[in-house]
Amino acid sequence: MIAAGAETIAAVATPPGQGGIGIVRLSGPDAKTIAEGIVCQSLKPRRVKFAEFRNQTGETLDEGLVLYFAAPRSFTGEDVVELQGHGGPVVMQLLLDEAVGRGARLARPGEFTERAFLNGKIDLAQAEAVADLISSSSRAAARGALRSLKGDFSRAVFNLDQQVLHLRIYLEAAMDFPEEEVDFLSSGQVVEKAQAIGQGLTNLLRESTQGVLLNDGITVAILGAPNVGKSSLLNVLSGEERAIVTDIPGTTRDLLHVDLTLQGLPVRIVDTAGLRDSVDPVEIEGVRRAEQQAVEADLVLLVTEAGYAKTNVWSGSEPLIRVANKVDLTELEPGLVENTDGIMEVRISAKNGAGIEVLRAYILEKVGFVSEGSTYTARKRHLLALDEAMQALRRAQVLIDENLQAELVAEELRVVHEALGTIAGVVTADDLLGEIFASFCIGK
């Protein structure tokens, strides 16, 4: 890690484009001095002042409000000043140029939040939650990101981390006194503590998996032969006429995306070209893209016509939902049923909406999303760390069961401890920090 606060940084903290208000944010040891030079006033912490913003020749650039937050009681833990002017891109650039001209440098993406982390104002999971909150694509995702930002996820990890630490301390102490001749590995205390840690990891993995789904969302590809109703299904799922629907086979040639939410889960539905053999080079390319999309998707809806023999147009693997459309043209009942091949399928009518709610619910079930209750957002790197911790704990439990050397058990518990530490940033490589904060917007 590098020491935070060596330089004063500046950036426009509001989105690009025109708006009623725009903010230039400064953070660092010279933030107050630079801002006082621009507003020609002395600043007091947590006091809002109206001021003219001037350049070094005395020319007025804009007017607005200035706020000063003294270290360490600020977002970054350093002196922070916000210049709130009119939200035009030219005005914001003038103010930013003036701040840089007086000694600040342009901030890197995510550098304000990175400094908050380096200065101990937030941990790494909370820092990631800042970006997740900004990019939330549903209310549920925003609520989850806010819970992570407030520290709910970090506290759950910390509580588990402390259990591992206490068990490590117990083992290390026992190994230091072998003359006691106590078979401590087979004692109920060690076994019970290891089991409690395992249950905690299982619960945290389950909740974090929900959090990753909530944060990242899923991509669902609609696949099938021409004229089975793929585009009609896209339209009914999205609630609007997004795709052209005709009786002419091959109407859809390219991929069509629609973003929506299912009980808070962000979902991207992709309509694809009908899968069939063709000599038309455009249609051939459409089929290739459809198959590629199906491979990359988190879930495939394989659509066929209800009441007809199933044609094997896709040989891809799970996760997959078989959808029998046009049930309104048959005497079959809509819903989730087992077909004549012994395979579960959802029978629907994209025309009148029959079975659509069952399909929506089955999509959530298939990807393992549980909408009940609130959760926090998480990232795939958190899942990898938790999985690493779980694998190490299982190895430790095997060693305990076989009453093998305590040193080996302690080593596996060290791996568990360090894996949990990477989540909140207790154990973090500089290259990981660079990767995480590079994904932030500039000014945050």
Residue pairs with C-beta under 8 A, 6 or more apart in sequence:
1 118
1 428
1 430
1 433
2 118
2 430
3 118
4 76
4 77
4 78
4 114
4 115
4 118
4 119
5 28
5 29
5 76
5 77
5 78
5 115
5 119
6 28
7 28
7 104
7 105
8 26
8 27
8 28
8 29
8 30
8 31
8 34
8 103
8 104
8 105
9 26
9 27
9 28
9 104
9 105
9 106
9 107
9 108
9 111
9 112
9 115
10 24
10 25
10 26
10 27
10 34
10 96
10 99
10 100
10 104
10 105
10 106
10 107
11 24
11 25
11 96
11 106
11 107
11 111
11 112
11 442
11 443
12 22
12 23
12 24
12 25
12 92
12 93
12 96
12 442
12 443
13 23
13 24
13 25
13 82
13 112
13 443
13 444
14 21
14 22
14 23
14 87
14 92
14 443
16 89
17 89
18 87
18 88
18 89
19 87
19 88
20 86
20 87
21 64
21 84
21 85
21 86
21 87
22 84
22 85
22 86
22 87
22 88
22 91
22 92
23 82
23 83
23 84
23 85
23 443
24 82
24 83
24 85
24 92
24 95
24 96
24 99
25 80
25 81
25 82
25 83
25 112
25 443
26 34
26 35
26 80
26 81
26 82
26 83
26 99
26 104
27 74
27 75
27 76
27 78
27 79
27 80
27 81
27 107
27 112
27 115
28 78
28 79
28 104
29 78
29 79
30 103
30 104
31 78
31 79
31 80
31 81
31 104
32 43
32 68
32 70
32 79
32 81
33 103
34 81
34 99
34 102
34 103
34 104
35 43
35 66
35 68
35 81
35 83
35 99
36 42
36 43
37 56
37 102
38 53
38 54
38 55
38 83
38 95
38 98
38 99
38 102
39 49
39 51
39 52
39 53
39 54
39 66
39 83
40 51
40 52
40 54
41 49
41 51
41 66
43 49
43 66
43 68
43 81
44 68
45 68
45 69
45 70
45 73
46 67
46 68
46 69
46 70
46 73
47 67
47 68
48 65
48 66
48 67
49 65
49 66
49 67
50 63
50 64
50 65
51 63
51 64
51 65
51 66
52 60
52 62
52 63
53 60
53 61
53 62
53 63
53 64
53 83
53 85
53 95
53 98
54 60
54 61
55 61
55 94
55 98
55 101
56 98
56 101
56 102
61 85
61 91
61 94
61 95
61 98
62 85
62 86
62 91
62 94
62 95
63 85
64 83
64 84
64 85
64 86
65 83
65 84
66 81
66 82
66 83
66 84
67 81
67 82
67 84
68 79
68 80
68 81
69 75
69 79
69 80
69 81
70 79
71 77
71 78
71 79
71 80
72 78
72 119
72 121
74 80
75 112
75 116
75 121
76 112
76 115
76 116
76 119
76 121
77 115
77 116
77 119
77 120
77 121
78 115
78 119
83 95
83 99
85 91
85 92
85 95
96 106
100 106
107 442
107 443
108 114
108 437
108 438
108 442
109 437
109 438
109 439
109 440
109 441
109 442
110 131
110 436
110 437
110 438
110 439
110 440
110 441
110 442
110 444
111 437
112 443
112 444
113 122
113 127
113 130
113 131
113 437
113 440
113 444
114 127
114 433
114 437
116 122
116 127
117 123
117 124
117 126
117 127
117 425
117 433
122 130
122 149
123 151
123 154
123 424
123 425
123 426
124 423
124 424
124 425
124 428
124 433
124 436
125 148
125 153
125 154
125 157
125 382
125 423
125 424
125 425
126 148
126 149
126 151
126 154
127 425
127 436
127 437
128 148
128 379
128 436
129 145
129 146
129 148
129 149
129 153
129 376
129 377
130 149
130 440
130 444
131 439
131 440
131 441
131 444
132 141
132 144
132 145
132 148
132 215
132 377
132 379
133 142
133 145
133 146
133 149
134 441
134 444
136 142
136 145
137 217
137 259
137 261
137 266
138 214
138 261
138 264
138 265
138 266
139 264
140 214
140 261
140 263
140 264
140 265
140 371
140 374
141 214
141 215
141 217
141 264
141 266
141 377
143 374
144 211
144 214
144 215
144 374
144 375
144 376
144 377
145 215
145 376
145 377
147 153
147 374
147 375
147 376
147 377
148 154
148 211
148 376
148 377
148 378
152 376
153 208
153 211
153 376
153 377
153 378
154 423
154 424
156 204
156 207
157 204
157 420
157 423
157 424
158 424
159 200
160 197
160 200
160 201
160 204
160 420
161 417
161 420
161 421
163 193
163 196
163 197
163 200
164 197
164 413
164 416
164 417
164 420
165 417
166 193
167 190
167 193
167 194
167 197
167 413
168 410
168 413
168 414
168 417
170 184
170 189
170 190
170 193
171 184
171 190
171 406
171 409
171 410
171 413
172 410
174 180
174 182
174 184
174 406
175 406
175 407
175 410
183 403
184 190
184 406
185 399
185 400
185 403
185 404
185 406
185 409
186 400
186 403
190 400
191 400
194 393
194 396
194 397
194 400
195 397
197 393
197 416
198 390
198 393
198 394
198 397
201 386
201 389
201 390
201 393
202 390
204 386
205 383
205 386
205 387
205 390
207 375
207 376
207 378
208 378
208 382
208 383
208 386
209 368
209 378
209 383
210 368
210 369
210 370
210 375
210 378
211 375
211 376
211 377
211 378
211 382
212 377
212 378
212 379
212 380
212 382
212 383
213 265
213 367
213 368
213 369
214 264
214 265
214 266
214 369
214 375
214 377
215 377
215 378
215 379
216 266
216 380
217 265
217 266
217 267
217 268
218 265
218 266
218 267
218 268
218 298
218 299
218 367
219 267
219 268
219 270
219 296
219 297
219 298
219 299
220 267
220 268
220 269
220 270
220 297
220 298
220 299
220 300
220 301
220 363
221 270
221 272
221 290
221 293
221 294
221 296
221 297
221 299
221 300
221 301
222 230
222 233
222 234
222 269
222 270
222 271
222 272
222 301
222 303
223 230
223 272
223 275
223 290
223 294
223 300
223 301
223 302
223 303
223 313
223 314
224 230
224 274
224 275
224 302
224 303
224 304
224 313
224 314
225 274
225 275
225 276
225 304
225 311
225 313
226 249
226 250
226 274
226 275
226 276
227 247
227 249
227 274
228 274
228 303
228 304
228 305
228 325
228 326
229 303
229 305
229 325
229 326
229 350
229 351
230 252
230 271
230 272
230 274
230 303
231 243
231 244
231 245
231 251
231 252
231 256
231 271
232 243
232 245
232 325
232 350
232 351
233 301
233 303
233 323
233 325
233 348
233 350
234 242
234 243
234 256
234 258
234 269
234 271
235 241
235 242
235 243
235 245
235 350
236 350
236 353
236 356
237 258
237 260
237 269
237 356
237 359
237 360
238 258
238 260
238 269
239 260
242 256
242 258
242 271
243 252
243 256
243 271
244 251
244 252
245 251
249 274
249 276
250 273
250 274
250 276
250 278
250 280
250 283
250 286
252 271
252 272
252 273
252 274
252 286
253 273
253 282
253 283
253 285
253 286
254 273
254 286
254 289
255 270
255 271
255 272
255 289
255 290
255 293
256 270
256 271
257 268
257 269
257 270
258 268
258 269
258 270
258 271
259 266
259 267
259 268
259 269
260 267
260 269
261 267
262 360
262 363
262 364
262 369
263 360
263 364
263 369
263 371
264 371
265 364
265 367
265 369
265 371
267 363
270 293
270 297
272 286
272 289
272 290
272 293
272 294
273 283
273 286
273 287
273 289
273 290
274 287
274 290
275 287
275 290
275 291
275 313
275 314
276 287
276 313
278 284
278 287
291 314
294 300
294 314
294 316
295 316
298 319
298 367
299 319
299 320
299 321
299 363
299 366
299 367
300 314
300 316
300 319
300 320
300 321
301 320
301 321
301 323
301 359
301 363
302 313
302 314
302 320
302 321
302 322
302 323
303 323
303 325
304 310
304 311
304 322
304 323
304 324
304 325
305 324
305 325
305 326
306 324
306 325
306 326
306 327
306 329
306 330
306 332
306 347
307 324
307 326
307 327
307 329
307 330
307 332
310 339
310 341
319 366
319 367
321 345
321 346
321 359
321 362
321 363
321 366
322 339
322 343
322 344
322 345
322 346
323 345
323 346
323 348
323 359
324 332
324 339
324 345
324 346
324 347
324 348
325 348
325 349
325 350
326 349
326 350
326 351
327 333
327 334
327 347
327 348
327 349
327 354
327 355
328 349
328 351
328 352
328 354
332 347
333 347
334 347
334 348
334 349
334 354
334 355
334 358
335 346
335 347
335 355
335 358
336 344
336 345
336 346
336 347
336 358
336 362
337 344
337 345
337 347
338 344
338 345
339 345
346 355
346 358
346 359
346 362
347 355
348 354
348 355
348 356
348 358
348 359
349 355
350 356
364 370
364 371
381 422
381 432
382 423
385 419
385 420
385 422
385 423
386 419
386 420
386 423
388 415
388 419
389 415
389 416
389 419
389 420
392 412
392 413
392 415
392 416
392 419
393 412
393 413
393 416
395 412
396 409
396 412
396 413
396 416
399 405
399 408
399 409
399 412
400 409
418 427
421 427
422 428
422 432
425 433
